[in-house]
Amino acid sequence: MTDFSKTRGMFDIPDGMIYLNGNSLGPMPKAAPEAINRFLNDEWKTELIKGWNTCNWFMQTNSLGDRVGRLIGAAPGTTVVGDTLSIKVFQAVAAGLALVPDRKVILSDNGNFPTDLYMVEGLMKLKDDGYDLRLPDPEDVMAGITDEVAVVMLTEVDYRTGRKHDMKAIIDKAHAVGAIVVWDLAHSAGAIPVDVAGCDADFAIGCTYKYLNGGPGAPAFIYVAPRLLETVEPVLSGWYGHAAPFAFDTDYRPMPGKIERMRIGTPSVAAFSLLSAALDVWDGVDMDELRARSVELSELFIAEVERRCPGVRFAGPRAASERGSHVSFRFEHGYPCMQALIARDVIGDFRAPDIMRFGITPLFIGEADIMAAVDALEDILTNETWKEARFQNRAAVT
Ligand SMILES: *Cc1c(COP(=O)(O)O)cnc(C)c1O
């Protein structure tokens, strides 16, 4: 049994704060300061360049990749960490297109996170070869999967509404028409059970600073199906993906048959130490139990808000099975209302045009937090506190 009171005790969250934003930036694990200090004092300071071997810095891309892999149903040797998610979008989609060279359509949806779409736009411009990016409504994606499509690129859980695509059904249809699927698991990894191997996913990518709590700017990850590792085109052909990086050849040869070929260049080893501490929290966590708890807390939150907060409308699918692990509400004055919540130490965030978003993260959130958050929201709405001038100014990051 997963012990959620134990996991809660593993995070350092300021007293009195109700943190419902672990879907955007996970809180700091208590073990993080010691981990970074260990890296500084016992590794960088004392080992210096030797650390690449003596501290295994060189292969942490893989050892940490395997630990992330466990949480998304990936076998060891099929996931690496490094770089940023935007870079991984580019890398995975480019690799997917190279596998289906005779087709020119990339299919996504108009609810996808903008950077994913922007990176594909940049890739299409670079390729300059008549590519077309199609963006149907999320509900129409299945119908859009035809034999014209080279790559289907989707984020499993919608960052605004929490709506979840049916991963298996989409992969099955895409494979039936000969298309490749790239899954962005930014709002899935550490949020819901994922089984990339069981679903026969081609590529999966994601970040580790949201539900995985690796810290701001923590490394991204990429998974590649084992059946593709021999042929997949690295595209971003950096020396870390070379068959023999320390042969210093002048030409590129990808590491044959191994996930290393998706590495690019020297990773942020300091950030790896924080990610490692964050992944320790997951060691005793069963993803099915986490999911059950997330659904229970989400249902409670939705029911209480609907009962006590008129004017605020639930924005996600009703069926818990069709949602990820954050819940969103539409409210015309969502921005100042969220600012008023934050002023009371109830932390969620706002996504234009009118979405108030709350991450439900059972590792450190329980019923009492949910009830206190609804109390605060009800009070702000009843007293129209959100109308105060100090809540109207928009910060650069919302
Ligand atoms: C958070 C998120 C990103 C962020 O990409 P970065 O390169 O880490 O800034 C990208 N895509 C999705 C779907 C996200 O949710």
The ligand as a Gaussian input file, in Angstrom:
#p B3LYP/6-31G(d) Opt

LIG

0 1
 C        4.769000      22.076000     -19.617000
 C        4.665000      21.676000     -21.041000
 C        5.684000      21.979000     -21.955000
 C        6.869000      22.796000     -21.552000
 O        7.963000      22.651000     -22.395000
 P        9.386000      23.185000     -21.910000
 O       10.299000      22.976000     -23.030000
 O        9.751000      22.402000     -20.677000
 O        9.221000      24.637000     -21.552000
 C        5.561000      21.493000     -23.240000
 N        4.479000      20.779000     -23.625000
 C        3.484000      20.489000     -22.782000
 C        2.316000      19.700000     -23.255000
 C        3.519000      20.951000     -21.472000
 O        2.521000      20.700000     -20.643000

